[in-house]
Structures are given as structure tokens and as C-alpha cells.
Amino acid sequence: MTVVLASLLQYLLAATFVIMPAIAYRYGDDAQRAAEAEVVKQGFATDVFPAGFRYLVITRFALTTVGSLLVITLLTIPPTNAYFH
């Protein structure tokens, strides 16, 4: 029962990492514009990051998500589970 609960919690955690990019894709541009407007309002520079920085962040996040899902899935496979016990 404990293993099933742990697996369920791991899949729920993985689901959050799958849902987060979809939410960021949908609301990210509006949030970015609002954040930049607030930065300008406070008197700071908005061109701190290079132009392609956003795509690097998105790529890194996607690779981390896929890697986490892969590790979680591999750890739930019985032969792998037996190896780590």
C-alpha cells in the first residue's frame, strides 16, 4: 500500500510539471508584460536579459520536466524497483 501511495504522489508531482508549461504558455505573455510594466514603473532597466533568454528558460524547463517524468516512470517499473531495494 505504501508503494502505491508513493507512486501516486510521484505521478501527481509529475502532473504539476506537465501542467505548469501549459499555464505558462497561456498566461505567460500577459504576466511578462505586467511584470515589465511594474519594473519600468519602479524605474529599473527592462533589457537586463538577452533576447533569446526566454527560449533558453523554456527549453531548460521542458528538458527538466521530461527528465523527471522519465526517472519517475523508470522507478515505478518492477525490475528497476527491485534493483533499488
MDAnalysis code that builds the backbone (N, CA, C; Angstrom):
import MDAnalysis as mda
import numpy as np

u = mda.Universe.empty(255, n_residues=85, atom_resindex=np.repeat(np.arange(85), 3), trajectory=True)
u.add_TopologyAttr("name", ["N", "CA", "C"] * 85)
u.add_TopologyAttr("resid", np.arange(1, 86))
u.add_TopologyAttr("resname", ["MET", "THR", "VAL", "VAL", "LEU", "ALA", "SER", "LEU", "LEU", "GLN", "TYR", "LEU", "LEU", "ALA", "ALA", "THR", "PHE", "VAL", "ILE", "MET", "PRO", "ALA", "ILE", "ALA", "TYR", "ARG", "TYR", "GLY", "ASP", "ASP", "ALA", "GLN", "ARG", "ALA", "ALA", "GLU", "ALA", "GLU", "VAL", "VAL", "LYS", "GLN", "GLY", "PHE", "ALA", "THR", "ASP", "VAL", "PHE", "PRO", "ALA", "GLY", "PHE", "ARG", "TYR", "LEU", "VAL", "ILE", "THR", "ARG", "PHE", "ALA", "LEU", "THR", "THR", "VAL", "GLY", "SER", "LEU", "LEU", "VAL", "ILE", "THR", "LEU", "LEU", "THR", "ILE", "PRO", "PRO", "THR", "ASN", "ALA", "TYR", "PHE", "HIS"])
u.atoms.positions = np.array([
    [0.822, -1.203, 0.000],
    [0.000, 0.000, 0.000],
    [0.865, 1.265, 0.000],
    [1.957, 1.222, 0.735],
    [2.835, 2.380, 0.821],
    [3.470, 2.694, -0.527],
    [3.846, 1.651, -1.272],
    [4.464, 1.848, -2.581],
    [3.455, 2.446, -3.548],
    [2.220, 1.999, -3.476],
    [1.177, 2.533, -4.354],
    [0.942, 4.009, -4.047],
    [0.909, 4.341, -2.780],
    [0.714, 5.739, -2.386],
    [1.893, 6.603, -2.844],
    [3.105, 6.093, -2.683],
    [4.282, 6.842, -3.123],
    [4.261, 7.040, -4.633],
    [3.882, 5.996, -5.365],
    [3.799, 6.111, -6.824],
    [2.744, 7.123, -7.232],
    [1.613, 7.093, -6.559],
    [0.553, 8.052, -6.855],
    [1.015, 9.486, -6.595],
    [1.704, 9.692, -5.494],
    [2.215, 11.031, -5.195],
    [3.260, 11.476, -6.219],
    [4.075, 10.543, -6.684],
    [5.066, 10.888, -7.704],
    [4.392, 11.277, -9.014],
    [3.345, 10.555, -9.387],
    [2.634, 10.910, -10.617],
    [1.898, 12.239, -10.487],
    [1.373, 12.530, -9.314],
    [0.740, 13.832, -9.101],
    [1.773, 14.957, -9.198],
    [2.948, 14.722, -8.664],
    [4.024, 15.703, -8.788],
    [4.413, 15.874, -10.252],
    [4.520, 14.783, -10.971],
    [4.857, 14.864, -12.395],
    [3.774, 15.608, -13.165],
    [2.528, 15.412, -12.795],
    [1.432, 16.096, -13.479],
    [1.541, 17.610, -13.315],
    [2.003, 18.058, -12.151],
    [2.168, 19.503, -11.975],
    [3.226, 20.047, -12.916],
    [4.280, 19.258, -13.161],
    [5.326, 19.702, -14.081],
    [4.858, 19.673, -15.530],
    [3.845, 18.879, -15.830],
    [3.281, 18.864, -17.180],
    [2.306, 20.025, -17.355],
    [1.562, 20.329, -16.324],
    [0.552, 21.386, -16.397],
    [1.189, 22.780, -16.376],
    [2.280, 22.943, -15.635],
    [2.896, 24.265, -15.491],
    [3.299, 24.901, -16.821],
    [3.907, 24.178, -17.768],
    [4.227, 24.832, -19.045],
    [2.989, 25.262, -19.819],
    [1.911, 24.488, -19.722],
    [0.676, 24.863, -20.415],
    [0.110, 26.154, -19.834],
    [0.138, 26.285, -18.525],
    [-0.341, 27.507, -17.880],
    [0.575, 28.679, -18.236],
    [1.892, 28.434, -18.225],
    [2.838, 29.497, -18.578],
    [2.652, 29.924, -20.033],
    [2.375, 28.969, -20.905],
    [2.157, 29.301, -22.318],
    [0.907, 30.169, -22.476],
    [-0.117, 29.828, -21.713],
    [-1.386, 30.555, -21.844],
    [-1.327, 31.950, -21.220],
    [-0.737, 32.064, -20.034],
    [-0.763, 33.332, -19.304],
    [0.597, 34.017, -19.220],
    [1.635, 33.401, -19.749],
    [2.986, 33.916, -19.594],
    [3.214, 35.282, -20.206],
    [2.692, 35.509, -21.403],
    [2.918, 36.796, -22.069],
    [2.265, 37.951, -21.301],
    [1.049, 37.730, -20.829],
    [0.377, 38.776, -20.050],
    [1.118, 39.052, -18.748],
    [1.565, 37.991, -18.097],
    [2.305, 38.159, -16.846],
    [3.634, 38.861, -17.097],
    [4.280, 38.521, -18.221],
    [5.558, 39.160, -18.546],
    [5.369, 40.652, -18.789],
    [4.354, 41.008, -19.551],
    [4.094, 42.426, -19.812],
    [3.771, 43.180, -18.520],
    [2.991, 42.553, -17.649],
    [2.655, 43.205, -16.381],
    [3.898, 43.378, -15.513],
    [4.769, 42.374, -15.502],
    [5.994, 42.467, -14.707],
    [6.918, 43.548, -15.265],
    [7.047, 43.602, -16.588],
    [7.904, 44.621, -17.192],
    [7.356, 46.023, -16.951],
    [6.041, 46.166, -16.998],
    [5.438, 47.472, -16.713],
    [5.721, 47.889, -15.270],
    [5.665, 46.937, -14.369],
    [5.958, 47.238, -12.965],
    [7.425, 47.622, -12.781],
    [8.312, 46.955, -13.500],
    [9.743, 47.276, -13.420],
    [9.988, 48.697, -13.931],
    [9.366, 49.055, -15.051],
    [9.510, 50.413, -15.594],
    [8.935, 51.432, -14.608],
    [7.816, 51.096, -14.018],
    [7.174, 51.991, -13.049],
    [8.091, 52.249, -11.851],
    [8.871, 51.224, -11.474],
    [9.789, 51.374, -10.346],
    [11.116, 52.022, -10.761],
    [11.315, 52.218, -12.071],
    [12.490, 52.926, -12.533],
    [13.705, 52.067, -12.843],
    [13.525, 50.777, -13.034],
    [14.639, 49.889, -13.352],
    [14.691, 49.610, -14.847],
    [15.844, 49.133, -15.335],
    [16.000, 48.799, -16.754],
    [15.286, 47.487, -17.068],
    [14.693, 47.401, -18.257],
    [13.976, 46.184, -18.651],
    [14.794, 45.289, -19.567],
    [15.926, 45.754, -20.052],
    [16.705, 44.964, -21.005],
    [17.898, 44.272, -20.339],
    [17.664, 43.691, -19.176],
    [18.729, 43.040, -18.426],
    [19.108, 41.706, -19.062],
    [18.129, 40.955, -19.544],
    [18.380, 39.640, -20.117],
    [18.527, 39.737, -21.632],
    [19.349, 38.865, -22.234],
    [19.486, 38.862, -23.693],
    [18.189, 38.428, -24.373],
    [18.103, 38.668, -25.678],
    [16.858, 38.438, -26.418],
    [16.412, 36.973, -26.404],
    [17.327, 36.023, -26.515],
    [16.946, 34.610, -26.583],
    [16.846, 33.928, -25.243],
    [16.905, 34.691, -24.169],
    [16.918, 34.101, -22.830],
    [15.637, 33.340, -22.523],
    [14.512, 33.855, -22.971],
    [13.228, 33.197, -22.669],
    [13.186, 31.801, -23.275],
    [13.703, 31.651, -24.497],
    [13.682, 30.340, -25.139],
    [14.621, 29.364, -24.444],
    [15.713, 29.872, -23.905],
    [16.602, 29.016, -23.127],
    [15.928, 28.517, -21.847],
    [15.190, 29.391, -21.203],
    [14.477, 29.013, -19.984],
    [13.396, 27.982, -20.298],
    [12.657, 28.194, -21.375],
    [11.604, 27.257, -21.765],
    [12.204, 25.899, -22.112],
    [13.310, 25.895, -22.849],
    [13.964, 24.636, -23.225],
    [14.475, 23.910, -21.994],
    [15.102, 24.637, -21.092],
    [15.613, 24.006, -19.870],
    [14.471, 23.420, -19.045],
    [13.379, 24.155, -18.936],
    [12.231, 23.670, -18.176],
    [11.633, 22.422, -18.813],
    [11.529, 22.420, -20.148],
    [10.974, 21.257, -20.850],
    [11.872, 20.035, -20.666],
    [13.181, 20.212, -20.781],
    [14.096, 19.087, -20.604],
    [14.060, 18.556, -19.172],
    [13.959, 19.452, -18.212],
    [13.856, 19.030, -16.815],
    [12.572, 18.256, -16.575],
    [11.477, 18.721, -17.152],
    [10.197, 18.039, -16.994],
    [10.238, 16.651, -17.603],
    [10.744, 16.547, -18.822],
    [10.819, 15.244, -19.494],
    [11.747, 14.308, -18.722],
    [12.871, 14.826, -18.257],
    [13.788, 14.000, -17.477],
    [13.168, 13.516, -16.176],
    [12.447, 14.390, -15.495],
    [11.784, 13.993, -14.248],
    [10.732, 12.929, -14.499],
    [9.946, 13.107, -15.554],
    [8.940, 12.095, -15.885],
    [9.589, 10.763, -16.227],
    [10.699, 10.805, -16.936],
    [11.404, 9.579, -17.289],
    [11.918, 8.861, -16.045],
    [12.527, 9.586, -15.134],
    [13.037, 8.974, -13.904],
    [11.903, 8.410, -13.067],
    [10.828, 9.162, -12.913],
    [9.688, 8.679, -12.126],
    [9.107, 7.421, -12.753],
    [8.963, 7.430, -14.074],
    [8.413, 6.252, -14.761],
    [9.348, 5.052, -14.618],
    [10.631, 5.269, -14.796],
    [11.577, 4.159, -14.665],
    [11.610, 3.592, -13.253],
    [11.456, 4.439, -12.258],
    [11.462, 3.947, -10.878],
    [10.198, 3.179, -10.511],
    [9.151, 3.312, -11.285],
    [7.929, 2.556, -10.991],
    [7.899, 1.207, -11.696],
    [8.835, 0.958, -12.600],
    [8.903, -0.338, -13.295],
    [9.442, -1.375, -12.314],
    [8.788, -2.539, -12.182],
    [9.194, -3.535, -11.184],
    [10.671, -3.955, -11.230],
    [11.296, -4.221, -12.402],
    [12.717, -4.598, -12.349],
    [13.606, -3.497, -11.765],
    [13.301, -2.249, -12.063],
    [14.075, -1.149, -11.512],
    [13.813, -1.015, -10.027],
    [12.569, -1.201, -9.633],
    [12.198, -1.120, -8.225],
    [12.952, -2.175, -7.414],
    [13.064, -3.378, -7.969],
    [13.785, -4.449, -7.291],
    [15.274, -4.118, -7.175],
    [15.830, -3.455, -8.155],
    [17.238, -3.104, -8.127],
    [17.564, -2.140, -6.987],
    [16.668, -1.198, -6.706],
    [16.927, -0.194, -5.687],
    [16.538, -0.619, -4.278],
    [16.006, -1.802, -4.129],
    [15.650, -2.281, -2.779],
    [16.606, -3.293, -2.284],
])
